[in-house]
């Protein structure tokens, strides 16, 4: 193990290096560019044996990822914000082809207006494209999650999107433990898919299908997504056995006896932990639920953790016009019909990268405990 001071983007790049992708189609966009710059540096130093393809757009980068992946090689790309928006059509193609691509998206505001700040709306607006989505809290978690993403993608044959937030994680420095290559190789065996574009196998992709075949194909994709839940759990468990680090698909913190549980994901989790400690020290029975896996949504775990809790407060660093916070909306759906389900409070906090301190979160928690729940997400910037 090597301990280094790294920002989140460089930590993610080290995860990619350890995974040995063979094709990396690239197109730079702030604040993702340092990931691809570091990968280019690794290639120059002889630390990566990968074909870096400089593309003319993010749409083309994802098209190249799909075709490379279907030939049976491991691929990687990274993007952010408007780049992910431009990829949207190709994201559906990737999941439809069941191509096990791993992509890192650095969460950033989408236009308009124009900005470069932390906001999860870019990736959450892709939630129905058939990609597994994993949200990281720290640089260390980002490195580890990249390797876990490959293990998951190649077992269920679905693409995986890993996220951390712009600047709060992407450019902030922290101490990161980089595992030895032998550990990564033991965890992630060479990619050798049974189906691929190979003249000797005689398989193809992209042909026109009839209605029944399309229906069965969608059904297969759905079963792969369902299988991903346990596969993510297994991948995390195995990584913890090898390195001592594990994250689960959710994390509950000081939830025993809690009368209010704060639910959030990404970098805001760390701040919310501090708020929970602050509230507990003041005699307020609060807890925290971190959502790491957003697609497929960990329905059973969430219902189990939140059953019997009087109130839940959801913090969303994202915004869907007409419905409010993505996570708030998802939780309302997940908890619908739960006999002893909690009253729900949804706060749009941190949208556009506005700072949300632990004191602010603690204040919102006290407010939620004293008030009846709002029907929609409430702006608390």
One Martini backbone bead per residue (centre of mass of N, CA, C, O) as a GRO file, in nm:
protein
  381
    1UNK     BB    1   0.098   0.035   0.021
    2UNK     BB    2   0.020   0.378  -0.075
    3UNK     BB    3   0.069   0.701   0.057
    4UNK     BB    4  -0.126   0.993  -0.047
    5UNK     BB    5  -0.167   1.321  -0.170
    6UNK     BB    6  -0.498   1.369  -0.302
    7UNK     BB    7  -0.718   1.422  -0.527
    8UNK     BB    8  -1.006   1.294  -0.650
    9UNK     BB    9  -0.919   1.267  -0.948
   10UNK     BB   10  -0.647   1.118  -0.899
   11UNK     BB   11  -0.768   0.882  -0.750
   12UNK     BB   12  -0.940   0.779  -0.983
   13UNK     BB   13  -0.698   0.731  -1.176
   14UNK     BB   14  -0.570   0.509  -1.004
   15UNK     BB   15  -0.803   0.314  -1.036
   16UNK     BB   16  -0.773   0.285  -1.340
   17UNK     BB   17  -0.484   0.182  -1.350
   18UNK     BB   18  -0.550  -0.083  -1.181
   19UNK     BB   19  -0.768  -0.196  -1.408
   20UNK     BB   20  -0.665  -0.211  -1.710
   21UNK     BB   21  -0.739  -0.049  -1.950
   22UNK     BB   22  -0.736  -0.041  -2.319
   23UNK     BB   23  -0.965   0.187  -2.356
   24UNK     BB   24  -0.957   0.568  -2.380
   25UNK     BB   25  -1.189   0.783  -2.433
   26UNK     BB   26  -1.144   1.143  -2.488
   27UNK     BB   27  -1.287   1.446  -2.318
   28UNK     BB   28  -1.265   1.756  -2.208
   29UNK     BB   29  -1.396   1.880  -1.879
   30UNK     BB   30  -1.507   2.078  -1.653
   31UNK     BB   31  -1.368   1.901  -1.364
   32UNK     BB   32  -1.240   1.630  -1.518
   33UNK     BB   33  -0.958   1.658  -1.665
   34UNK     BB   34  -0.748   1.542  -1.448
   35UNK     BB   35  -0.802   1.248  -1.507
   36UNK     BB   36  -0.693   1.241  -1.803
   37UNK     BB   37  -0.417   1.362  -1.743
   38UNK     BB   38  -0.320   1.134  -1.554
   39UNK     BB   39  -0.352   0.905  -1.758
   40UNK     BB   40  -0.149   1.022  -1.960
   41UNK     BB   41   0.087   1.008  -1.764
   42UNK     BB   42   0.085   0.703  -1.720
   43UNK     BB   43   0.138   0.631  -2.013
   44UNK     BB   44   0.411   0.783  -2.043
   45UNK     BB   45   0.539   0.606  -1.792
   46UNK     BB   46   0.428   0.298  -1.835
   47UNK     BB   47   0.162   0.233  -1.635
   48UNK     BB   48  -0.006   0.220  -1.911
   49UNK     BB   49  -0.187  -0.002  -2.147
   50UNK     BB   50  -0.334   0.233  -2.354
   51UNK     BB   51  -0.583   0.362  -2.570
   52UNK     BB   52  -0.586   0.696  -2.648
   53UNK     BB   53  -0.880   0.869  -2.751
   54UNK     BB   54  -0.922   1.160  -2.934
   55UNK     BB   55  -1.209   1.334  -2.941
   56UNK     BB   56  -1.474   1.559  -3.064
   57UNK     BB   57  -1.666   1.428  -2.836
   58UNK     BB   58  -1.873   1.280  -2.608
   59UNK     BB   59  -2.040   1.119  -2.802
   60UNK     BB   60  -1.793   0.979  -2.934
   61UNK     BB   61  -1.672   0.857  -2.679
   62UNK     BB   62  -1.911   0.663  -2.624
   63UNK     BB   63  -1.910   0.518  -2.894
   64UNK     BB   64  -1.624   0.402  -2.850
   65UNK     BB   65  -1.682   0.244  -2.594
   66UNK     BB   66  -1.886   0.048  -2.708
   67UNK     BB   67  -1.720  -0.085  -2.936
   68UNK     BB   68  -1.484  -0.174  -2.759
   69UNK     BB   69  -1.643  -0.344  -2.553
   70UNK     BB   70  -1.765  -0.546  -2.777
   71UNK     BB   71  -1.465  -0.675  -2.826
   72UNK     BB   72  -1.351  -0.736  -2.511
   73UNK     BB   73  -1.268  -0.469  -2.363
   74UNK     BB   74  -1.149  -0.250  -2.140
   75UNK     BB   75  -1.314   0.057  -2.036
   76UNK     BB   76  -1.278   0.430  -2.030
   77UNK     BB   77  -1.437   0.729  -1.892
   78UNK     BB   78  -1.494   1.094  -1.875
   79UNK     BB   79  -1.709   1.348  -1.716
   80UNK     BB   80  -1.942   1.643  -1.739
   81UNK     BB   81  -2.233   1.770  -1.757
   82UNK     BB   82  -2.259   1.858  -2.079
   83UNK     BB   83  -2.123   1.596  -2.162
   84UNK     BB   84  -2.348   1.410  -2.054
   85UNK     BB   85  -2.575   1.530  -2.222
   86UNK     BB   86  -2.446   1.452  -2.501
   87UNK     BB   87  -2.454   1.130  -2.428
   88UNK     BB   88  -2.747   1.026  -2.389
   89UNK     BB   89  -2.796   0.844  -2.632
   90UNK     BB   90  -2.545   0.650  -2.570
   91UNK     BB   91  -2.640   0.540  -2.297
   92UNK     BB   92  -2.862   0.360  -2.413
   93UNK     BB   93  -2.679   0.194  -2.596
   94UNK     BB   94  -2.498   0.072  -2.376
   95UNK     BB   95  -2.718  -0.079  -2.213
   96UNK     BB   96  -2.844  -0.230  -2.456
   97UNK     BB   97  -2.555  -0.376  -2.508
   98UNK     BB   98  -2.424  -0.460  -2.239
   99UNK     BB   99  -2.183  -0.260  -2.165
  100UNK     BB  100  -1.898  -0.266  -1.934
  101UNK     BB  101  -1.878   0.036  -1.858
  102UNK     BB  102  -1.664   0.290  -1.718
  103UNK     BB  103  -1.769   0.601  -1.561
  104UNK     BB  104  -1.669   0.931  -1.479
  105UNK     BB  105  -1.857   1.173  -1.289
  106UNK     BB  106  -1.844   1.520  -1.239
  107UNK     BB  107  -2.033   1.703  -1.052
  108UNK     BB  108  -2.222   1.959  -1.239
  109UNK     BB  109  -2.353   2.212  -1.353
  110UNK     BB  110  -2.621   2.304  -1.564
  111UNK     BB  111  -2.745   2.444  -1.839
  112UNK     BB  112  -2.906   2.716  -1.752
  113UNK     BB  113  -2.685   2.873  -1.623
  114UNK     BB  114  -2.354   2.923  -1.610
  115UNK     BB  115  -2.138   2.668  -1.452
  116UNK     BB  116  -1.893   2.502  -1.191
  117UNK     BB  117  -2.068   2.353  -0.976
  118UNK     BB  118  -2.195   2.165  -0.737
  119UNK     BB  119  -2.411   1.911  -0.894
  120UNK     BB  120  -2.639   1.622  -0.947
  121UNK     BB  121  -2.822   1.661  -1.205
  122UNK     BB  122  -2.666   1.532  -1.435
  123UNK     BB  123  -2.687   1.226  -1.338
  124UNK     BB  124  -2.988   1.208  -1.239
  125UNK     BB  125  -3.102   1.262  -1.538
  126UNK     BB  126  -2.980   0.944  -1.600
  127UNK     BB  127  -3.143   0.718  -1.432
  128UNK     BB  128  -3.304   0.582  -1.710
  129UNK     BB  129  -3.049   0.447  -1.893
  130UNK     BB  130  -2.920   0.173  -1.744
  131UNK     BB  131  -2.730   0.277  -1.518
  132UNK     BB  132  -2.520   0.242  -1.283
  133UNK     BB  133  -2.514   0.418  -0.956
  134UNK     BB  134  -2.232   0.584  -0.785
  135UNK     BB  135  -2.169   0.758  -0.474
  136UNK     BB  136  -1.915   0.972  -0.358
  137UNK     BB  137  -1.742   1.122  -0.071
  138UNK     BB  138  -1.436   1.052  -0.154
  139UNK     BB  139  -1.130   0.982  -0.270
  140UNK     BB  140  -1.107   0.695  -0.163
  141UNK     BB  141  -1.385   0.602  -0.266
  142UNK     BB  142  -1.330   0.651  -0.564
  143UNK     BB  143  -1.107   0.450  -0.608
  144UNK     BB  144  -1.258   0.196  -0.505
  145UNK     BB  145  -1.514   0.223  -0.694
  146UNK     BB  146  -1.385   0.173  -0.965
  147UNK     BB  147  -1.313  -0.124  -0.911
  148UNK     BB  148  -1.598  -0.216  -0.837
  149UNK     BB  149  -1.732  -0.139  -1.106
  150UNK     BB  150  -1.595  -0.352  -1.280
  151UNK     BB  151  -1.694  -0.602  -1.133
  152UNK     BB  152  -1.993  -0.544  -1.179
  153UNK     BB  153  -2.014  -0.496  -1.486
  154UNK     BB  154  -1.884  -0.788  -1.565
  155UNK     BB  155  -2.118  -0.958  -1.424
  156UNK     BB  156  -2.395  -0.798  -1.544
  157UNK     BB  157  -2.367  -0.631  -1.804
  158UNK     BB  158  -2.321  -0.314  -1.714
  159UNK     BB  159  -2.306   0.007  -1.685
  160UNK     BB  160  -2.095   0.243  -1.494
  161UNK     BB  161  -2.149   0.519  -1.268
  162UNK     BB  162  -1.924   0.750  -1.120
  163UNK     BB  163  -1.941   0.981  -0.835
  164UNK     BB  164  -1.832   1.321  -0.784
  165UNK     BB  165  -1.775   1.637  -0.669
  166UNK     BB  166  -1.709   1.939  -0.737
  167UNK     BB  167  -1.419   2.029  -0.553
  168UNK     BB  168  -1.495   1.895  -0.285
  169UNK     BB  169  -1.339   1.641  -0.435
  170UNK     BB  170  -1.181   1.681  -0.708
  171UNK     BB  171  -0.974   1.928  -0.564
  172UNK     BB  172  -0.940   1.796  -0.297
  173UNK     BB  173  -0.725   1.718  -0.040
  174UNK     BB  174  -0.612   1.381   0.054
  175UNK     BB  175  -0.563   1.094   0.211
  176UNK     BB  176  -0.441   0.806   0.021
  177UNK     BB  177  -0.484   0.460  -0.035
  178UNK     BB  178  -0.280   0.260  -0.244
  179UNK     BB  179  -0.295  -0.021  -0.386
  180UNK     BB  180  -0.168  -0.286  -0.496
  181UNK     BB  181  -0.164  -0.451  -0.792
  182UNK     BB  182  -0.215  -0.737  -0.673
  183UNK     BB  183  -0.488  -0.669  -0.546
  184UNK     BB  184  -0.637  -0.578  -0.801
  185UNK     BB  185  -0.592  -0.848  -0.957
  186UNK     BB  186  -0.739  -1.031  -0.752
  187UNK     BB  187  -1.013  -0.870  -0.779
  188UNK     BB  188  -0.951  -0.821  -1.108
  189UNK     BB  189  -0.995  -0.992  -1.359
  190UNK     BB  190  -0.978  -1.058  -1.664
  191UNK     BB  191  -1.141  -0.966  -1.950
  192UNK     BB  192  -1.379  -1.241  -2.068
  193UNK     BB  193  -1.621  -1.249  -2.268
  194UNK     BB  194  -1.854  -1.461  -2.423
  195UNK     BB  195  -1.947  -1.194  -2.576
  196UNK     BB  196  -1.839  -1.082  -2.907
  197UNK     BB  197  -1.669  -0.910  -3.155
  198UNK     BB  198  -1.599  -1.200  -3.356
  199UNK     BB  199  -1.538  -1.387  -3.628
  200UNK     BB  200  -1.513  -1.666  -3.472
  201UNK     BB  201  -1.802  -1.637  -3.339
  202UNK     BB  202  -2.037  -1.474  -3.507
  203UNK     BB  203  -2.126  -1.198  -3.389
  204UNK     BB  204  -2.370  -0.934  -3.336
  205UNK     BB  205  -2.467  -0.575  -3.369
  206UNK     BB  206  -2.760  -0.368  -3.455
  207UNK     BB  207  -3.000  -0.509  -3.529
  208UNK     BB  208  -3.312  -0.563  -3.625
  209UNK     BB  209  -3.613  -0.596  -3.435
  210UNK     BB  210  -3.873  -0.723  -3.293
  211UNK     BB  211  -4.102  -0.689  -3.050
  212UNK     BB  212  -4.035  -0.943  -2.883
  213UNK     BB  213  -3.729  -0.903  -2.868
  214UNK     BB  214  -3.737  -0.630  -2.730
  215UNK     BB  215  -3.884  -0.720  -2.479
  216UNK     BB  216  -3.672  -0.936  -2.389
  217UNK     BB  217  -3.438  -0.739  -2.370
  218UNK     BB  218  -3.555  -0.559  -2.145
  219UNK     BB  219  -3.588  -0.787  -1.942
  220UNK     BB  220  -3.287  -0.853  -1.920
  221UNK     BB  221  -3.196  -0.577  -1.824
  222UNK     BB  222  -3.368  -0.582  -1.564
  223UNK     BB  223  -3.229  -0.833  -1.438
  224UNK     BB  224  -2.948  -0.710  -1.426
  225UNK     BB  225  -3.025  -0.480  -1.232
  226UNK     BB  226  -3.121  -0.661  -1.002
  227UNK     BB  227  -2.842  -0.815  -0.971
  228UNK     BB  228  -2.668  -0.565  -0.883
  229UNK     BB  229  -2.719  -0.545  -0.585
  230UNK     BB  230  -2.558  -0.802  -0.490
  231UNK     BB  231  -2.299  -0.737  -0.649
  232UNK     BB  232  -2.221  -0.483  -0.492
  233UNK     BB  233  -2.202  -0.617  -0.218
  234UNK     BB  234  -1.985  -0.827  -0.296
  235UNK     BB  235  -1.767  -0.628  -0.395
  236UNK     BB  236  -1.737  -0.481  -0.123
  237UNK     BB  237  -1.670  -0.725   0.056
  238UNK     BB  238  -1.412  -0.811  -0.095
  239UNK     BB  239  -1.259  -0.542  -0.059
  240UNK     BB  240  -1.256  -0.552   0.250
  241UNK     BB  241  -1.086  -0.813   0.273
  242UNK     BB  242  -0.828  -0.681   0.123
  243UNK     BB  243  -0.831  -0.361   0.272
  244UNK     BB  244  -1.064  -0.269   0.500
  245UNK     BB  245  -1.265  -0.141   0.281
  246UNK     BB  246  -1.610  -0.023   0.320
  247UNK     BB  247  -1.963   0.092   0.214
  248UNK     BB  248  -2.182  -0.014   0.072
  249UNK     BB  249  -2.512   0.094  -0.029
  250UNK     BB  250  -2.533   0.176   0.268
  251UNK     BB  251  -2.539   0.411   0.559
  252UNK     BB  252  -2.560   0.395   0.909
  253UNK     BB  253  -2.577   0.674   1.158
  254UNK     BB  254  -2.698   0.692   1.457
  255UNK     BB  255  -3.002   0.533   1.444
  256UNK     BB  256  -3.041   0.461   1.726
  257UNK     BB  257  -3.327   0.613   1.845
  258UNK     BB  258  -3.420   0.782   1.618
  259UNK     BB  259  -3.641   1.064   1.525
  260UNK     BB  260  -3.423   1.155   1.303
  261UNK     BB  261  -3.334   1.120   0.954
  262UNK     BB  262  -3.071   1.180   0.748
  263UNK     BB  263  -3.071   1.214   0.385
  264UNK     BB  264  -2.791   1.141   0.167
  265UNK     BB  265  -2.528   1.231  -0.083
  266UNK     BB  266  -2.207   1.247  -0.095
  267UNK     BB  267  -2.034   1.511   0.045
  268UNK     BB  268  -2.270   1.577   0.256
  269UNK     BB  269  -2.227   1.346   0.455
  270UNK     BB  270  -1.994   1.458   0.627
  271UNK     BB  271  -2.154   1.703   0.733
  272UNK     BB  272  -2.391   1.537   0.854
  273UNK     BB  273  -2.229   1.393   1.069
  274UNK     BB  274  -2.159   1.646   1.228
  275UNK     BB  275  -2.454   1.720   1.285
  276UNK     BB  276  -2.527   1.468   1.443
  277UNK     BB  277  -2.322   1.505   1.668
  278UNK     BB  278  -2.428   1.778   1.758
  279UNK     BB  279  -2.716   1.686   1.827
  280UNK     BB  280  -2.644   1.463   2.030
  281UNK     BB  281  -2.492   1.659   2.231
  282UNK     BB  282  -2.791   1.814   2.258
  283UNK     BB  283  -3.019   1.569   2.269
  284UNK     BB  284  -3.069   1.493   1.967
  285UNK     BB  285  -3.231   1.223   1.793
  286UNK     BB  286  -3.007   1.165   1.546
  287UNK     BB  287  -2.949   1.059   1.201
  288UNK     BB  288  -2.790   0.863   0.926
  289UNK     BB  289  -2.837   0.825   0.562
  290UNK     BB  290  -2.650   0.669   0.316
  291UNK     BB  291  -2.636   0.698  -0.039
  292UNK     BB  292  -2.467   0.514  -0.286
  293UNK     BB  293  -2.688   0.351  -0.431
  294UNK     BB  294  -2.917   0.454  -0.690
  295UNK     BB  295  -2.848   0.238  -0.928
  296UNK     BB  296  -3.011   0.052  -0.796
  297UNK     BB  297  -3.241   0.086  -0.561
  298UNK     BB  298  -3.225   0.026  -0.200
  299UNK     BB  299  -3.515  -0.053  -0.088
  300UNK     BB  300  -3.495  -0.257   0.150
  301UNK     BB  301  -3.290  -0.104   0.323
  302UNK     BB  302  -3.447   0.159   0.355
  303UNK     BB  303  -3.701   0.040   0.486
  304UNK     BB  304  -3.557  -0.086   0.730
  305UNK     BB  305  -3.423   0.175   0.850
  306UNK     BB  306  -3.706   0.366   0.840
  307UNK     BB  307  -3.866   0.194   1.011
  308UNK     BB  308  -4.023   0.372   1.278
  309UNK     BB  309  -3.948   0.650   1.196
  310UNK     BB  310  -4.084   0.953   1.233
  311UNK     BB  311  -3.843   1.117   1.072
  312UNK     BB  312  -3.743   1.265   0.751
  313UNK     BB  313  -3.445   1.417   0.602
  314UNK     BB  314  -3.384   1.559   0.283
  315UNK     BB  315  -3.080   1.613   0.096
  316UNK     BB  316  -3.049   1.819  -0.205
  317UNK     BB  317  -2.801   1.850  -0.481
  318UNK     BB  318  -3.074   1.907  -0.658
  319UNK     BB  319  -3.304   1.953  -0.957
  320UNK     BB  320  -3.655   1.891  -1.042
  321UNK     BB  321  -3.877   2.025  -1.223
  322UNK     BB  322  -4.191   1.949  -1.047
  323UNK     BB  323  -4.045   1.757  -0.794
  324UNK     BB  324  -3.752   1.835  -0.705
  325UNK     BB  325  -3.589   1.612  -0.536
  326UNK     BB  326  -3.468   1.314  -0.623
  327UNK     BB  327  -3.440   1.171  -0.344
  328UNK     BB  328  -3.710   1.246  -0.229
  329UNK     BB  329  -3.878   1.109  -0.450
  330UNK     BB  330  -3.759   0.824  -0.413
  331UNK     BB  331  -3.842   0.786  -0.113
  332UNK     BB  332  -4.146   0.815  -0.143
  333UNK     BB  333  -4.167   0.563  -0.320
  334UNK     BB  334  -4.025   0.353  -0.129
  335UNK     BB  335  -4.233   0.423   0.129
  336UNK     BB  336  -4.478   0.338   0.006
  337UNK     BB  337  -4.695   0.160   0.229
  338UNK     BB  338  -4.559   0.194   0.493
  339UNK     BB  339  -4.694   0.154   0.794
  340UNK     BB  340  -4.422   0.286   0.963
  341UNK     BB  341  -4.370   0.543   0.825
  342UNK     BB  342  -4.239   0.843   0.765
  343UNK     BB  343  -4.206   1.165   0.780
  344UNK     BB  344  -4.147   1.406   0.516
  345UNK     BB  345  -3.849   1.600   0.440
  346UNK     BB  346  -3.760   1.840   0.183
  347UNK     BB  347  -3.432   1.970   0.083
  348UNK     BB  348  -3.290   2.234  -0.109
  349UNK     BB  349  -2.944   2.177  -0.057
  350UNK     BB  350  -2.679   2.295  -0.257
  351UNK     BB  351  -2.767   2.413  -0.500
  352UNK     BB  352  -2.507   2.505  -0.711
  353UNK     BB  353  -2.293   2.486  -0.447
  354UNK     BB  354  -2.398   2.570  -0.198
  355UNK     BB  355  -2.331   2.613   0.122
  356UNK     BB  356  -2.345   2.344   0.379
  357UNK     BB  357  -2.348   2.335   0.700
  358UNK     BB  358  -2.372   2.186   1.000
  359UNK     BB  359  -2.547   2.408   1.124
  360UNK     BB  360  -2.761   2.408   0.903
  361UNK     BB  361  -2.848   2.113   0.933
  362UNK     BB  362  -2.928   2.129   1.230
  363UNK     BB  363  -3.148   2.344   1.186
  364UNK     BB  364  -3.323   2.175   0.994
  365UNK     BB  365  -3.377   1.946   1.194
  366UNK     BB  366  -3.530   2.111   1.402
  367UNK     BB  367  -3.748   2.206   1.208
  368UNK     BB  368  -3.856   1.921   1.130
  369UNK     BB  369  -3.936   1.835   1.426
  370UNK     BB  370  -4.154   2.093   1.454
  371UNK     BB  371  -4.285   2.007   1.179
  372UNK     BB  372  -4.469   1.958   0.925
  373UNK     BB  373  -4.470   1.813   0.638
  374UNK     BB  374  -4.388   1.860   0.321
  375UNK     BB  375  -4.495   1.792  -0.002
  376UNK     BB  376  -4.234   1.941  -0.089
  377UNK     BB  377  -3.961   2.069  -0.181
  378UNK     BB  378  -3.746   2.294  -0.004
  379UNK     BB  379  -3.593   2.592  -0.001
  380UNK     BB  380  -3.232   2.584   0.140
  381UNK     BB  381  -2.969   2.788   0.050
   0.00000   0.00000   0.00000
